[in-house]
Amino acid sequence: MKTPLTLRLLPFLGIVALVIFFSSCKHEAMLPPIIPGVSDSICFETEVLPVIQSNCAKSGCHENRMSTYSQIMRDVTPGKPNSSKLYQVITANQSLGNLMPPSSNQPLTNDQITAIQLWIMEGANPTTCSGGACDSINVTFSKTIMPMVITYCKGCHDGSNSSTTLLLTTYDQVVAAQQNKHMMDHVLNQNGYSQMPKSAKLSDCNIAQLNKWISNGLPNN
Ligand code: HEC
C-alpha cells in the first residue's frame, strides 16, 4: 500500500512551518534538508515523468524537450522548487500568462503539483521504483484505472492536443476508447496501432491491471 500523498507531506509541512516561523522575512522560505526515513519518497519514474511527458511533451508544446530526465533537469534546481522553472510554470498564476500546461489545457491536479514539488525538495533524483506493491487483482475503475489514465494519458487526451480528438477524462470515454478505438492494441503497440502512451510503454503491472479491468467487463466501480 502506498501512503497517501498528503500523509507523506506531513513531516515536511511541520518542518516547513517551523522554518517559515523562524525566518519569516526571507524572500524564499528555506526548505529543510531531507531526513532519511521520515517519508517514503516520490518516484520520478512513475509519479513525475509520466505527468510531465503527457502534459508538457505533447506536440505544439515542448515535444522532444521535456521527455527525459536530463531535459527536465534543465528546468529544475534540486532542493528548491521555488527556484525551479518547472515548478514556477506549473504553479504560476494564470494572469501571468505563462501557466503550463497552457491555459487552454486542464491544469495539473493538486496531487500532481504536490508530487513534483516534493520530488524537487527531495533532491530531484531519477528515482525508479520497481518492486513497489502492485495489485493487479483488486482492480477498480476509480482507484486503479482512472488514476492511471490521469497520470499517463489525460495530458494529451483532454481536448488540448491538436493531433487527436480522443478524450480520456471520464468513465464513459475510457470505455468507448476500449470498445471503439482499440485502446489495448495501442497500449500494447500491436496489430499496427501506435504506441500509447507515446513516450514509453506502460509497466507490466499497469498493463495487467488494464487487462483485469477489461476481463471483469469494464465495471464502473
Ligand atoms: C504525448 C501525448 C499522448 C499521450 C501521453 C497519450 N496519447 Fe493516445 N494519442 C495521442 C495522439 C497524438 C493520437 C493520434 C494518433 C497518433 O498520433 O498515433 C493518439 C491516439 C490514441 C488512440 C486512438 C484514437 C483514435 O481516434 O483512433 C487511443 C485509443 C489512445 N491514444 C489511447 C491512449 C491511452 C490509453 C494513453 C495512456 C495510457 C494515451 N493514449 C496517451 C497522444 C497521446
Boltz pocket constraint, residues with backbone or C-beta under 6 A from the ligand:
constraints:
  - pocket:
      binder: B
      contacts: [[A, 53], [A, 54], [A, 57], [A, 58], [A, 59], [A, 148], [A, 149], [A, 152], [A, 153], [A, 154], [A, 155], [A, 156], [A, 157], [A, 161], [A, 163], [A, 164], [A, 165], [A, 166], [A, 177], [A, 181], [A, 182], [A, 183], [A, 186], [A, 187], [A, 194], [A, 195], [A, 196], [A, 197], [A, 198], [A, 199], [A, 202]]
      max_distance: 6.0
